[in-house]
Amino acid sequence: MNMTDARTGAGGTATLPADEIQSTPPLKRRRHKDKLAALAFLGPFMALYAIFLVFPLFKGIYISFHDWELAGGYREWIGFFNYEDLWYDSAFWRAAGNTFRFVIMAVPSMTALSLLLALALRGQDRIRAFLRPVFFSSSVFSVTVVTLVWGMVLAPDRGLIAPVFTAFGLEPINFLGSLTWAMPSLVIATLWWGIGLPMALFLASLGQIPGELYEAAELDHASRWQKFVSITLPGIRRTMLLVLVLQIVLQFQIFGQAQLMTNGGPAHSTETIVMYIYNTGFRDWQIGYATTIALALFVIMLVFSMLQLWIGRRGEDSDD
């Protein structure tokens, strides 16, 4: 049997092996077009990503090795001197301590309150449907509006809370001028401002849990707490991890609330790392040192985010 006979099937119809069919020119052209289409969609995003994220990162690393002033164009290579100064800078460690204190207070509170709010607003009745956008609406405000509102609420003389103290014969508290209450006041304002997004994420995740699981738990006479621990929490675990990582990254970058409500006071008790970066770069004109502080903040956020992801993945592996 020759090659012509081998390629001829029943009825004299010519057939091709599978490998030759896969390599036919139309299929190759189709794959080439798919690659070009993927490149056309990804190309603009990758270009913007490289211009606005990758390049500034490496540019910042380059600047951190210089004594670089904002004005005057003075630039001198100094190696690791900025990092050495950062290590012995007591003002930086004070700002880092304030930032850590804020994150410890804000992140768990934001996660827990947004989850409780999502559980309360889960449902299809009209009241819950009306309240969901109401609670989310605060997230669309700018930081200027948020700080203005809470500045009026917490003002000791004409604030909205001051009459409550006066009604009980107490002296109104200067919340934003108190070493004790200034940081909690920033946390409360931040919770009011940012609770909408994590609440929406939890609502979407809760909607993905099959209702049959809760019906089966009802038949077994499970309590609300048992259903929450055994069904709800495992069902929203990935969303919980996402919310925690997002909140860690966001709250480490607190700036507007502290800048506009307390200006870092009283006695630098609310001065955060980003405020210190701003003051160093735009008040003292030391761009090289400010960039070094910014890179230190980037490393801190990266470490805590990766730690949270590692803990979350370990929990999933242990359950499996």
C-alpha positions as CSV (number, residue, x, y, z in Angstrom):
1,M,0.0,0.0,0.0
2,N,1.5,3.4,-1.0
3,M,1.1,6.8,0.6
4,T,-1.9,7.6,-1.5
5,D,-3.7,4.5,-0.4
6,A,-2.8,5.2,3.2
7,R,-4.5,8.6,3.0
8,T,-7.6,7.2,1.4
9,G,-10.4,6.0,3.5
10,A,-13.6,4.1,2.8
11,G,-15.3,5.2,-0.3
12,G,-12.1,6.7,-1.7
13,T,-12.4,9.8,0.5
14,A,-9.0,11.4,1.4
15,T,-8.3,11.6,5.2
16,L,-5.5,13.4,7.0
17,P,-3.8,12.3,10.3
18,A,-4.8,14.3,13.4
19,D,-1.3,16.0,13.7
20,E,-1.6,17.3,10.1
21,I,-5.1,18.6,10.7
22,Q,-3.9,20.5,13.8
23,S,-1.2,22.2,11.8
24,T,-3.3,23.3,8.9
25,P,-2.8,27.0,7.9
26,P,-6.4,28.2,9.0
27,L,-5.9,27.0,12.6
28,K,-2.4,28.6,12.8
29,R,-3.8,31.9,11.5
30,R,-6.6,31.7,14.1
31,R,-4.2,31.1,16.9
32,H,-2.0,34.0,15.7
33,K,-5.1,36.3,15.7
34,D,-6.0,35.2,19.2
35,K,-2.5,36.1,20.4
36,L,-2.7,39.5,18.7
37,A,-6.1,40.1,20.2
38,A,-4.8,39.2,23.7
39,L,-1.8,41.5,23.2
40,A,-4.1,44.3,22.0
41,F,-6.2,44.0,25.2
42,L,-3.3,43.6,27.6
43,G,-0.9,46.0,25.9
44,P,-2.4,49.3,27.1
45,F,-2.8,48.0,30.6
46,M,0.8,46.7,30.8
47,A,2.1,49.9,29.4
48,L,0.3,52.0,32.0
49,Y,1.3,49.6,34.7
50,A,4.9,49.9,33.7
51,I,4.8,53.7,33.4
52,F,2.9,54.5,36.6
53,L,3.9,51.6,38.9
54,V,7.1,49.7,37.8
55,F,9.1,52.7,36.7
56,P,8.3,54.9,39.8
57,L,9.3,52.0,42.0
58,F,12.7,51.6,40.5
59,K,13.1,55.4,40.2
60,G,12.3,55.7,43.9
61,I,14.9,53.1,44.7
62,Y,17.4,55.1,42.7
63,I,16.5,58.4,44.4
64,S,16.8,56.8,47.8
65,F,20.6,56.4,47.3
66,H,21.0,60.2,46.7
67,D,20.9,63.4,48.7
68,W,18.2,64.7,46.5
69,E,16.5,68.1,47.1
70,L,13.1,69.1,45.8
71,A,14.3,72.5,44.6
72,G,17.6,73.6,43.2
73,G,18.4,70.3,41.4
74,Y,21.0,69.3,44.0
75,R,21.7,65.5,43.7
76,E,24.6,63.6,45.3
77,W,25.2,59.9,45.5
78,I,25.4,58.9,49.1
79,G,24.8,55.2,49.0
80,F,23.0,53.7,52.1
81,F,23.3,56.8,54.3
82,N,19.6,57.6,54.0
83,Y,18.8,54.0,55.2
84,E,21.3,54.4,58.0
85,D,19.7,57.7,59.0
86,L,16.3,56.1,58.9
87,W,17.3,53.4,61.3
88,Y,18.4,55.9,63.9
89,D,15.5,58.4,63.2
90,S,13.4,58.6,66.4
91,A,10.8,60.7,64.6
92,F,10.3,57.9,62.0
93,W,9.9,55.3,64.7
94,R,7.4,57.5,66.5
95,A,5.4,57.9,63.3
96,A,5.6,54.1,62.7
97,G,4.3,53.4,66.2
98,N,1.4,55.7,65.6
99,T,0.6,54.1,62.3
100,F,0.8,50.6,63.8
101,R,-1.5,51.7,66.6
102,F,-4.0,53.0,64.1
103,V,-3.9,49.9,62.0
104,I,-4.4,47.6,65.0
105,M,-7.4,49.6,66.0
106,A,-8.9,50.1,62.5
107,V,-8.4,46.9,60.6
108,P,-10.1,44.4,63.0
109,S,-12.9,46.9,63.7
110,M,-13.5,47.6,60.0
111,T,-13.6,43.9,59.2
112,A,-15.9,42.9,62.1
113,L,-18.3,45.8,61.7
114,S,-18.6,45.4,57.9
115,L,-19.3,41.7,58.4
116,L,-22.0,42.4,61.0
117,L,-23.5,45.0,58.8
118,A,-23.6,42.7,55.8
119,L,-25.2,40.0,57.9
120,A,-27.9,42.4,59.1
121,L,-28.6,43.8,55.6
122,R,-28.7,40.4,53.9
123,G,-32.1,39.8,52.5
124,Q,-34.5,41.0,49.8
125,D,-37.1,43.1,51.7
126,R,-37.5,46.8,51.0
127,I,-35.9,48.1,54.2
128,R,-32.7,46.2,53.7
129,A,-32.6,47.2,50.0
130,F,-33.0,50.8,51.0
131,L,-30.3,50.7,53.8
132,R,-27.6,49.0,51.7
133,P,-26.9,52.1,49.5
134,V,-27.3,54.3,52.5
135,F,-24.5,52.7,54.4
136,F,-22.4,52.5,51.2
137,S,-22.9,56.1,50.3
138,S,-20.3,57.4,52.8
139,S,-17.6,55.6,50.8
140,V,-18.0,58.0,47.8
141,F,-17.2,61.1,49.8
142,S,-13.8,62.7,49.6
143,V,-11.5,62.7,52.6
144,T,-12.1,66.5,52.8
145,V,-15.8,66.1,53.3
146,V,-15.3,63.3,55.8
147,T,-12.9,65.3,58.0
148,L,-15.1,68.4,57.7
149,V,-18.2,66.4,58.9
150,W,-16.4,64.7,61.8
151,G,-14.6,67.9,62.8
152,M,-18.1,69.5,63.3
153,V,-19.3,66.4,65.2
154,L,-16.3,66.3,67.6
155,A,-15.8,70.0,68.1
156,P,-15.8,70.6,71.9
157,D,-17.7,74.0,71.7
158,R,-20.3,73.7,69.0
159,G,-20.0,70.0,68.0
160,L,-22.9,67.7,67.8
161,I,-21.7,65.6,70.7
162,A,-21.0,68.6,73.0
163,P,-24.7,69.1,74.0
164,V,-24.8,65.5,75.2
165,F,-22.1,66.2,77.8
166,T,-23.7,69.5,78.7
167,A,-27.1,67.8,79.3
168,F,-25.5,65.5,81.9
169,G,-23.6,68.4,83.5
170,L,-20.2,67.3,82.2
171,E,-17.5,69.2,80.5
172,P,-17.3,68.5,76.7
173,I,-14.2,66.5,75.7
174,N,-11.8,68.0,73.2
175,F,-11.5,64.7,71.3
176,L,-9.1,65.9,68.6
177,G,-6.9,67.7,71.1
178,S,-6.6,64.9,73.6
179,L,-3.7,62.5,73.8
180,T,-6.2,59.8,74.8
181,W,-9.0,60.4,72.3
182,A,-7.3,61.8,69.2
183,M,-6.3,58.5,67.6
184,P,-9.7,56.7,68.4
185,S,-11.4,59.7,66.8
186,L,-9.5,59.2,63.6
187,V,-10.4,55.5,63.7
188,I,-14.1,56.3,64.1
189,A,-14.0,58.7,61.2
190,T,-12.2,56.1,59.1
191,L,-14.7,53.4,60.0
192,W,-17.6,55.6,59.0
193,W,-15.9,56.6,55.8
194,G,-14.6,53.2,54.6
195,I,-17.1,50.6,55.8
196,G,-19.1,50.6,52.6
197,L,-16.7,48.6,50.4
198,P,-15.9,45.7,52.7
199,M,-19.7,45.5,53.5
200,A,-20.4,45.2,49.8
201,L,-17.8,42.5,49.4
202,F,-19.2,40.5,52.3
203,L,-22.8,40.9,50.9
204,A,-21.6,39.5,47.6
205,S,-19.9,36.6,49.3
206,L,-22.8,35.8,51.5
207,G,-25.1,35.6,48.5
208,Q,-22.9,32.8,47.1
209,I,-23.5,30.5,50.0
210,P,-26.2,27.9,49.0
211,G,-29.4,28.2,50.9
212,E,-29.7,24.5,51.1
213,L,-26.9,24.4,53.7
214,Y,-28.9,26.7,56.1
215,E,-32.1,24.6,55.5
216,A,-30.2,21.4,56.4
217,A,-28.9,23.2,59.5
218,E,-32.4,24.2,60.4
219,L,-33.6,20.6,60.2
220,D,-30.7,19.6,62.6
221,H,-31.9,22.4,65.0
222,A,-28.6,24.2,64.8
223,S,-28.4,27.6,66.6
224,R,-27.5,30.8,64.9
225,W,-24.0,30.7,66.3
226,Q,-23.5,27.2,65.0
227,K,-24.7,28.1,61.5
228,F,-22.5,31.2,61.6
229,V,-19.4,29.2,62.6
230,S,-20.0,26.1,60.5
231,I,-21.6,27.6,57.3
232,T,-21.1,31.3,57.1
233,L,-17.5,31.7,58.1
234,P,-16.2,28.9,55.9
235,G,-18.2,30.2,53.0
236,I,-16.8,33.7,53.2
237,R,-13.2,32.8,54.1
238,R,-11.6,34.0,50.9
239,T,-13.5,37.3,51.0
240,M,-12.4,37.7,54.7
241,L,-8.8,37.3,53.6
242,L,-9.3,39.8,50.7
243,V,-10.9,42.3,53.1
244,L,-8.1,42.0,55.6
245,V,-5.3,42.4,53.0
246,L,-7.1,45.4,51.5
247,Q,-7.6,47.0,54.8
248,I,-4.0,46.5,55.9
249,V,-2.7,48.1,52.7
250,L,-5.2,51.0,52.9
251,Q,-4.9,51.8,56.6
252,F,-1.1,51.8,56.6
253,Q,-1.4,54.7,54.2
254,I,-3.6,56.9,56.4
255,F,-2.9,60.5,55.7
256,G,-5.9,62.8,55.0
257,Q,-7.7,62.2,58.2
258,A,-4.7,62.8,60.4
259,Q,-3.5,65.8,58.3
260,L,-6.9,67.6,58.2
261,M,-8.4,66.6,61.6
262,T,-5.4,66.8,63.9
263,N,-2.4,67.9,61.8
264,G,-0.4,65.1,63.5
265,G,-1.1,66.4,67.0
266,P,-1.4,66.7,69.9
267,A,2.3,66.3,70.5
268,H,2.8,64.3,67.3
269,S,0.6,61.5,68.8
270,T,-1.3,61.1,65.4
271,E,1.6,61.8,63.0
272,T,1.7,58.8,60.7
273,I,4.3,57.5,58.3
274,V,2.7,59.1,55.2
275,M,2.5,62.4,57.1
276,Y,6.2,62.2,57.9
277,I,6.9,61.4,54.3
278,Y,4.9,64.5,53.2
279,N,6.6,66.8,55.7
280,T,10.1,65.5,54.9
281,G,9.6,65.8,51.1
282,F,7.5,68.9,50.7
283,R,8.3,70.9,53.9
284,D,12.0,70.0,54.3
285,W,12.6,69.4,50.6
286,Q,14.5,66.2,51.3
287,I,13.2,64.1,48.5
288,G,15.9,61.4,48.8
289,Y,15.2,60.8,52.5
290,A,11.4,61.0,51.9
291,T,11.7,58.3,49.2
292,T,13.6,56.1,51.6
293,I,10.8,56.4,54.2
294,A,8.3,55.6,51.4
295,L,10.2,52.4,50.5
296,A,10.3,51.4,54.1
297,L,6.5,51.8,54.3
298,F,6.2,49.7,51.1
299,V,8.2,46.9,52.7
300,I,6.1,47.0,55.8
301,M,2.8,46.8,53.9
302,L,4.3,44.0,51.7
303,V,5.4,42.0,54.7
304,F,2.1,42.2,56.6
305,S,0.1,41.5,53.4
306,M,2.2,38.4,52.6
307,L,1.9,37.3,56.3
308,Q,-1.9,37.6,56.1
309,L,-2.0,35.6,52.9
310,W,0.3,32.9,54.4
311,I,-1.9,32.6,57.5
312,G,-5.0,32.3,55.3
313,R,-3.5,29.7,53.0
314,R,-2.3,27.7,56.0
315,G,-5.9,27.7,57.4
316,E,-7.2,26.4,54.1
317,D,-4.6,23.7,53.9
318,S,-5.3,22.5,57.4
319,D,-9.0,22.3,56.7
320,D,-8.4,20.3,53.6
